[in-house]
Amino acid sequence: EFIALMKTMIKRERAQELPRRKSEIRECFKSFDRNNNGWISKSEFEAVVCGLKKNHRRGLGISLTKTELKALIQLLDKDGDG
């Protein structure tokens, strides 16, 4: 009975977390998709990841070479469509 109760409680908790997680993912996506067209361009991605170090609202300030940035984009954008 305990196992069945815990399974039920875990399922409920996950179901309640799902809308919050979706919302968090949408907000994160919006921070990259600066022109709100539903796609993240290379320049938008670079602006957030490599943006100004002094102002975290405008970027993460991560220093990447062009080669590292290209490799990261290829890793994340498997089909190359943005």
N, C-alpha and C positions, 0 to 999 in steps of 0.2 A: 504493500500500500504506500509506503514512504516513497519508493522509486516512482510509482505512478503519479503521486502528488507532486514530486519534484519536476517530473517531465512536464506536467500541466503548468506548473508555475513558470518554468523556463520558457515554454511556448508563449505564454501570455506576456512575459517580459519582453521577449523578442518582438512580438507583434506590436507592443506599445513603443518600442524603440525604433522600429522601422520608419515611421513618418518623420521622426526627429533626424534620423540618419540621412534620409532622402533630402530633407531640408538643408542639412549641413553640406551635403555634396553639391546641391544646387547653388548655395551661396559661394562655395569654393570655386565652382565652375564660373560663376559670374565674375569673380575677381580676376580670372584669366581672360574671359571673353569680354574685353573692354568695349567693343563696338556692338555688343548684344546681337550678333548675327547667328548665334548657335554653334559657332566653330571657334577653335582656338588656333590662331595663326602663329607662325614662328615668331613674328615680332611681338605679339601679345604675350606668348610664353616667355620669351626672352625678357620682356619688360618686367614681368612679375618675378621671375627667378633671379635675374641678374640686375634688377632695378637698384635704385639708389640705396646705398648702405646706410645713409644717415636718416632716411625716412622710411621706416618699415611699412607704412601704409601704401607706399608706391612700389615696393619690391622687397624681396627677401635678402637682397644684397649678397648673393652667392657668386663667387668669382669662378667663372668657367671660361675655358678657351672656346673658340669657335668649333673646334673639333669635338670637345666634350659636350657642348650644347647640341651639336648635330647628332651625336651618338645618343644622348638622352632623349631627344625628340624621336629618333628612330625606334628606340626602345619602347616609348610610350604610345607612339602613333603607328601601330603595326601596319595599317592599310594605307598610310600616307595621305589621308584625306583631311587632316587638320583636326 
